[in-house]
Amino acid sequence: MGKNLNLDVLISELSKNNDSALEELFNYYYPRLYNFSKAFLKIENGIDDILQEVFVKIWENRKNIKSKETFNAFIYTITRNLLLNELRSRLNNQKLMTEIQKNAVAEEFASMQLIEYKEMSTKIAEVINQLPDRQKEVFKLSREDGLSHKEIAEKLGITTKTVEYHIAQSKDILRAKLQNLGLMSLLWFYLFL
């Protein structure tokens, strides 16, 4: 089917209670959602149940789906929300948490990564502490305290443009100094700064 899928027709048929339209949608979307779910959860156990629930919700809400854009957004939103619920549930279960960690990182690298992370975090903290006082203050309020530019400006009695300037300057300094620490620090920079 793949290329020949006419989503508009299937959505129209779905709203008319045509269960064969749901079956076609299931056959088309299931592999995509399965791979998405597997990448999200890191383990395969339970994905089938989640995806069955996704399609039950689609059937229950079939009258509210008006277009293919609505449908695409709806199916991925439902899937993501159910995956988040499942992940929260699994993280509360220590045995599953251990399994997720084991599958996410090879065992022989786990302790090495922890040591590297601690060393990298120490070096990054040292670089941050070397920033000029005002830049360091603004940067920490932004990254450590999670304040918005506006909140920082109000707290320090400066303009939001000044806050943006200090953060941009801090990031430039950090980027330059972190390049000497290697790939992991650059990854940290791009993920968290």
C-alpha positions in Angstrom: 0.0 0.0 0.0 2.5 2.7 1.2 2.6 5.2 -1.7 -1.1 4.5 -2.7 -2.5 5.4 0.7 -5.2 8.0 0.3 -5.4 9.4 3.7 -8.3 11.8 3.0 -10.5 9.0 1.7 -9.6 6.7 4.7 -10.3 9.5 7.2 -13.7 10.1 5.5 -14.5 6.4 5.6 -13.3 6.2 9.2 -15.8 8.9 10.2 -18.5 6.8 8.6 -17.6 3.9 11.0 -15.8 1.9 8.3 -13.6 -0.4 10.4 -11.7 -1.5 7.2 -10.4 2.1 7.0 -9.1 1.7 10.5 -7.4 -1.5 9.5 -5.7 0.1 6.5 -4.5 3.0 8.8 -3.3 0.5 11.3 -1.3 -1.4 8.6 0.2 1.8 7.3 1.1 3.5 10.5 1.9 0.5 12.8 5.5 0.0 11.5 6.3 3.7 11.8 4.8 4.0 15.2 6.5 0.8 16.4 10.0 2.1 15.4 9.2 5.5 17.0 8.0 3.8 20.2 11.0 1.5 20.3 13.5 4.4 19.9 11.6 6.3 22.6 11.3 3.4 25.2 14.6 1.7 24.4 12.9 -1.7 24.9 10.3 -3.6 22.9 8.2 -5.0 25.7 4.8 -3.4 25.9 4.9 -1.5 22.6 2.1 -3.7 21.0 -0.3 -2.9 23.9 0.5 0.8 23.6 -0.1 0.9 19.8 -3.3 -1.1 20.2 -4.5 1.6 22.6 -3.5 4.3 20.1 -5.8 2.8 17.5 -8.6 2.3 20.0 -8.4 6.0 20.8 -8.4 6.8 17.1 -11.6 4.7 16.7 -13.2 6.4 19.7 -12.4 9.9 18.2 -13.0 9.1 14.6 -15.8 11.7 14.3 -13.4 14.5 15.4 -10.7 13.8 12.8 -11.3 16.1 9.8 -8.2 16.1 7.7 -4.9 14.3 7.2 -3.0 17.0 9.0 -5.3 16.6 12.0 -4.9 12.9 11.8 -1.1 12.9 11.6 -0.9 15.3 14.5 -3.5 13.3 16.5 -1.9 9.9 16.0 1.6 11.1 17.0 0.3 13.1 19.9 -1.6 10.1 21.3 1.4 7.8 20.8 3.8 10.2 22.5 1.4 10.8 25.4 0.9 7.0 25.9 4.7 6.5 25.7 5.3 9.2 28.3 2.8 7.6 30.6 4.4 4.2 30.1 7.9 5.6 30.6 6.9 7.3 33.9 5.4 4.0 35.0 8.5 2.1 34.1 10.8 4.5 35.7 9.0 3.9 39.0 9.8 0.3 38.6 13.4 -0.2 39.5 13.8 -3.5 37.7 12.6 -2.0 34.4 14.8 1.1 35.0 17.8 -1.1 35.3 16.9 -2.8 32.0 16.4 0.5 30.2 19.8 1.7 31.4 21.4 -1.6 30.4 20.0 -1.4 26.9 20.7 2.3 26.6 24.5 2.0 27.4 26.7 -1.0 27.1 27.7 -2.3 30.6 31.4 -2.0 30.1 31.0 1.7 29.2 28.7 2.6 32.0 31.3 3.2 34.8 33.7 4.8 32.4 31.0 7.2 31.2 30.1 8.1 34.8 33.8 9.0 35.5 34.1 10.9 32.2 30.9 12.8 32.9 32.1 13.8 36.4 35.4 15.0 35.1 33.8 16.9 32.3 31.2 18.5 34.6 34.1 19.6 36.9 36.0 21.1 34.0 32.8 22.9 32.7 32.1 24.3 36.1 35.7 25.6 36.2 35.2 27.3 32.8 31.9 28.8 33.9 33.6 30.2 37.1 36.2 31.9 34.9 33.6 34.0 33.2 33.4 37.7 34.0 31.3 38.2 37.1 28.2 39.7 35.4 28.3 37.1 32.6 28.7 34.3 35.1 25.7 35.7 37.2 23.5 36.0 34.1 24.5 32.6 32.8 23.9 30.8 36.1 20.5 32.4 36.5 19.6 31.3 33.0 21.0 27.8 33.0 21.1 26.7 36.6 18.0 28.5 38.0 16.0 28.3 34.7 15.0 31.9 34.7 13.8 33.5 31.5 15.6 36.5 30.0 12.9 38.8 31.2 13.0 37.4 34.8 16.8 37.8 34.9 16.5 41.4 33.6 14.0 42.2 36.3 16.0 40.6 39.0 19.3 42.3 38.0 17.8 45.6 36.9 19.1 45.4 33.4 17.4 45.1 29.9 16.6 41.8 28.3 19.0 42.8 25.4 21.8 43.0 28.0 20.8 39.6 29.3 20.9 38.2 25.7 24.3 39.9 25.2 25.8 38.3 28.3 24.4 34.9 27.5 25.7 35.0 23.9 29.1 36.2 25.2 29.2 33.4 27.8 28.3 30.8 25.2 31.1 32.0 22.8 33.6 31.8 25.6 32.4 28.4 26.7 32.4 27.0 23.2 35.9 28.1 22.6 37.2 26.7 25.9 35.2 23.4 25.6 36.6 22.6 22.2 39.9 21.7 24.0 38.0 19.2 26.2 37.0 17.0 23.4 33.8 15.6 21.8 31.9 14.8 25.0 32.1 18.4 26.2 31.0 19.7 22.8 28.0 17.3 22.9 27.2 18.6 26.4 27.4 22.1 25.0 25.1 21.6 22.1 22.6 19.6 24.2 22.4 21.8 27.3 23.6 25.3 26.3 
